Amino acid sequence: DGSPSDEVHSALQSSGAIVYRQTFEGKKGAALREAALKAHGLPGVVDSTKLCWMEAEKTDMVRNWSALHESENNGDYSDHDDIIMPWRNQILFRSMYPIEQYHSEMYGNYYLDNVAKEEMKKMKLEYPEIEGHGFRPRKYPHLDWHFGPFAFQAKHIKLWTEYKGGDSYDAQLVPIVHAMRKGHRVSSREINYRAPPEMQKQEEENSAFIEKRLAQLNDLDPKVKKAWTEEFYC
């Protein structure tokens, strides 16, 4: 927790979460690296334990992580995936997000999907398919690059903790690209994620938020593309 308000810290604790004060200097990337190290050091964590990352406002992911874990236990999915990237159900995504965000993130997903397919084809690596039972047109992007939440096996923690690039969403995605280049298995799994209705009400038809989406595309996506050809950092 890096929030300046003690109320936020107390609210997180009262929810039952284990809460630490952020000590790493920086923004989202620093918080991710420190959180990963804290989670990795918890009792019972072994190499195959999946460490799950999500933004605090995406509260519905708690339910979805539980559903994905239960599906693994039932044998619906492999429990040997190195990384899991949840893939938002398109009906819920389009209906519950600000419409501008839906289109900007889908555009970014198509772009990063094409970049990844081209690079993985050169390396003779297989690109992930979407796992799940929902109906979808053939041309949907296979990975939900712009969603945010992801999980990885604890043994791969250095991919995130040793990344020293930017301090925003690239701290999540560049390590995933490096993992794919190393041949680690990435799974794309459909989830029924429901965004908070307050977000759509506040951000839809709001030019400031539309400009934020454009900035995210122009800042993040070139960094992710570059990650396919840069030198490995670990």
C-alpha positions as CSV (number, residue, x, y, z in Angstrom):
1,D,0.0,0.0,0.0
2,G,1.5,3.3,-1.1
3,S,-1.5,5.5,-0.5
4,P,-1.1,8.6,1.6
5,S,-4.3,8.0,3.5
6,D,-4.3,5.9,6.6
7,E,-8.0,5.3,5.9
8,V,-7.1,3.3,2.8
9,H,-4.6,1.2,4.7
10,S,-7.2,0.5,7.4
11,A,-9.9,-0.4,4.9
12,L,-7.6,-2.9,3.2
13,Q,-6.7,-4.5,6.5
14,S,-10.4,-4.7,7.6
15,S,-11.1,-6.6,4.3
16,G,-8.9,-9.4,5.5
17,A,-5.9,-8.6,3.3
18,I,-2.3,-8.8,4.5
19,V,-1.2,-5.2,4.0
20,Y,2.4,-3.8,3.9
21,R,3.5,-0.2,3.5
22,Q,5.2,0.3,0.2
23,T,8.9,1.1,0.7
24,F,10.2,0.8,-2.9
25,E,10.3,4.2,-4.5
26,G,8.4,4.6,-7.7
27,K,4.9,4.1,-9.1
28,K,3.1,1.0,-10.3
29,G,6.2,-0.9,-11.4
30,A,7.8,-0.4,-8.0
31,A,4.7,-1.5,-6.2
32,L,4.4,-4.7,-8.4
33,R,8.0,-5.6,-7.7
34,E,7.7,-5.2,-4.0
35,A,4.4,-6.9,-3.8
36,A,5.8,-9.9,-5.7
37,L,8.7,-10.2,-3.3
38,K,6.4,-10.0,-0.3
39,A,4.0,-12.6,-1.7
40,H,6.9,-14.9,-2.7
41,G,8.1,-14.8,0.9
42,L,4.8,-15.9,2.5
43,P,4.6,-19.3,4.2
44,G,3.7,-22.1,2.0
45,V,4.8,-20.5,-1.3
46,V,6.7,-22.9,-3.5
47,D,8.0,-22.7,-7.1
48,S,4.7,-23.8,-8.6
49,T,2.6,-21.4,-6.6
50,K,0.8,-18.9,-8.8
51,L,1.3,-15.3,-7.7
52,C,-1.7,-13.2,-8.9
53,W,-1.5,-9.4,-9.6
54,M,-4.4,-7.1,-10.0
55,E,-5.2,-3.5,-9.5
56,A,-7.1,-2.8,-6.3
57,E,-10.1,-1.3,-8.1
58,K,-10.7,-4.5,-10.0
59,T,-12.4,-6.2,-7.1
60,D,-14.3,-8.7,-9.2
61,M,-11.0,-10.4,-10.0
62,V,-11.0,-12.0,-6.6
63,R,-14.0,-14.0,-7.6
64,N,-12.5,-14.8,-11.0
65,W,-9.2,-15.9,-9.5
66,S,-11.1,-18.3,-7.3
67,A,-13.0,-19.6,-10.3
68,L,-9.8,-20.1,-12.4
69,H,-8.2,-22.0,-9.4
70,E,-11.3,-24.2,-9.1
71,S,-11.2,-25.0,-12.8
72,E,-7.6,-26.1,-12.5
73,N,-8.5,-28.4,-9.6
74,N,-11.3,-29.8,-11.7
75,G,-8.9,-30.5,-14.6
76,D,-10.6,-28.0,-16.9
77,Y,-7.2,-26.3,-17.4
78,S,-3.6,-27.2,-17.1
79,D,-2.0,-26.4,-13.8
80,H,1.4,-26.3,-15.4
81,D,1.0,-22.9,-17.1
82,D,3.9,-20.6,-16.4
83,I,1.8,-17.4,-16.8
84,I,-2.0,-16.8,-16.9
85,M,-3.4,-13.8,-18.7
86,P,-7.2,-13.5,-18.1
87,W,-9.3,-12.7,-21.2
88,R,-12.4,-10.6,-20.6
89,N,-15.7,-12.0,-21.8
90,Q,-16.5,-9.7,-24.8
91,I,-20.2,-9.2,-24.0
92,L,-19.4,-8.0,-20.4
93,F,-16.3,-6.1,-21.6
94,R,-18.2,-4.1,-24.2
95,S,-21.3,-3.5,-22.1
96,M,-19.7,-2.6,-18.7
97,Y,-16.7,-0.5,-19.7
98,P,-16.7,3.1,-21.1
99,I,-17.2,2.5,-24.8
100,E,-14.1,4.5,-25.7
101,Q,-12.0,2.3,-23.4
102,Y,-13.4,-0.8,-24.9
103,H,-12.4,0.3,-28.4
104,S,-9.0,1.7,-27.5
105,E,-8.0,-1.5,-25.5
106,M,-9.3,-3.7,-28.3
107,Y,-7.3,-1.8,-30.8
108,G,-4.2,-2.1,-28.6
109,N,-4.9,-5.8,-28.2
110,Y,-5.1,-6.4,-32.0
111,Y,-1.9,-4.5,-32.5
112,L,0.1,-6.3,-29.8
113,D,-1.4,-9.6,-30.9
114,N,-0.1,-9.1,-34.5
115,V,3.3,-8.0,-33.3
116,A,3.5,-11.1,-31.0
117,K,2.3,-13.5,-33.7
118,E,4.9,-12.2,-36.2
119,E,7.8,-12.5,-33.7
120,M,6.8,-15.9,-32.4
121,K,6.4,-17.2,-35.9
122,K,10.1,-16.2,-36.5
123,M,11.1,-18.2,-33.4
124,K,8.9,-21.1,-34.4
125,L,6.9,-20.8,-31.1
126,E,3.2,-21.5,-30.7
127,Y,1.0,-18.5,-29.9
128,P,-1.6,-19.0,-27.2
129,E,-5.2,-19.8,-28.0
130,I,-8.1,-18.4,-25.9
131,E,-9.3,-21.1,-23.4
132,G,-12.9,-21.0,-22.3
133,H,-16.4,-21.9,-23.4
134,G,-17.8,-18.6,-24.7
135,F,-18.7,-18.0,-28.3
136,R,-16.3,-15.6,-30.1
137,P,-15.6,-14.7,-33.7
138,R,-12.4,-16.1,-35.2
139,K,-10.7,-12.7,-35.4
140,Y,-10.6,-11.8,-31.8
141,P,-7.1,-11.1,-30.4
142,H,-5.8,-14.1,-28.4
143,L,-4.4,-12.2,-25.5
144,D,-6.0,-9.4,-23.5
145,W,-2.8,-7.3,-23.3
146,H,-4.5,-4.2,-22.0
147,F,-6.5,-5.7,-19.2
148,G,-4.0,-5.7,-16.4
149,P,-4.4,-8.7,-14.0
150,F,-2.1,-11.7,-14.6
151,A,-0.6,-14.6,-12.6
152,F,2.8,-16.3,-12.8
153,Q,4.5,-19.3,-11.2
154,A,6.6,-18.1,-8.3
155,K,9.8,-19.7,-9.8
156,H,9.7,-17.0,-12.5
157,I,9.6,-14.0,-10.1
158,K,13.0,-12.6,-11.4
159,L,11.3,-11.7,-14.7
160,W,9.4,-9.1,-12.8
161,T,11.7,-8.1,-9.9
162,E,14.7,-7.6,-12.1
163,Y,13.0,-5.5,-14.8
164,K,14.4,-2.0,-14.6
165,G,12.6,-0.4,-17.5
166,G,9.6,1.9,-17.1
167,D,7.4,2.1,-14.0
168,S,4.0,1.7,-15.4
169,Y,2.1,-1.0,-17.3
170,D,5.3,-2.0,-19.1
171,A,6.5,-3.5,-15.7
172,Q,3.7,-6.0,-16.1
173,L,3.9,-6.8,-19.9
174,V,7.5,-6.6,-20.9
175,P,8.4,-9.5,-18.5
176,I,5.6,-11.5,-20.1
177,V,7.1,-10.9,-23.6
178,H,10.5,-12.0,-22.3
179,A,8.9,-15.1,-20.8
180,M,7.3,-16.0,-24.1
181,R,10.6,-15.5,-25.9
182,K,12.2,-18.0,-23.4
183,G,9.5,-20.5,-24.3
184,H,7.5,-20.3,-21.1
185,R,3.9,-21.4,-21.5
186,V,1.4,-18.5,-21.4
187,S,-2.3,-19.3,-21.0
188,S,-5.2,-17.0,-22.2
189,R,-8.3,-17.9,-20.2
190,E,-11.7,-16.3,-20.6
191,I,-13.3,-14.9,-17.5
192,N,-16.6,-13.2,-16.7
193,Y,-15.2,-10.0,-15.3
194,R,-17.6,-7.3,-14.3
195,A,-16.2,-3.8,-14.2
196,P,-17.5,-1.4,-11.5
197,P,-20.5,0.5,-12.9
198,E,-19.1,3.7,-11.3
199,M,-16.2,3.6,-13.7
200,Q,-18.4,3.6,-16.8
201,K,-20.6,6.4,-15.4
202,Q,-17.6,8.6,-14.5
203,E,-15.4,8.0,-17.6
204,E,-17.7,7.5,-20.6
205,E,-18.0,10.5,-22.9
206,N,-15.3,12.3,-20.8
207,S,-12.6,13.8,-23.0
208,A,-9.9,13.7,-20.3
209,F,-10.3,9.9,-19.9
210,I,-10.4,9.5,-23.7
211,E,-7.1,11.3,-23.9
212,K,-5.7,9.1,-21.1
213,R,-6.5,6.0,-23.2
214,L,-4.7,7.5,-26.2
215,A,-1.7,8.2,-24.1
216,Q,-1.6,4.7,-22.8
217,L,-1.6,3.3,-26.3
218,N,1.2,5.6,-27.5
219,D,3.3,5.1,-24.4
220,L,2.9,1.4,-23.6
221,D,2.5,-0.4,-26.9
222,P,5.9,0.7,-28.4
223,K,7.7,-0.6,-25.3
224,V,6.0,-3.9,-25.5
225,K,6.9,-4.2,-29.2
226,K,10.5,-3.3,-28.4
227,A,10.6,-6.1,-25.8
228,W,10.4,-8.7,-28.6
229,T,13.9,-7.8,-29.9
230,E,15.8,-6.2,-27.0
231,E,18.4,-8.1,-25.0
232,F,17.3,-10.3,-22.1
233,Y,17.8,-8.6,-18.7
234,C,17.7,-11.9,-16.8
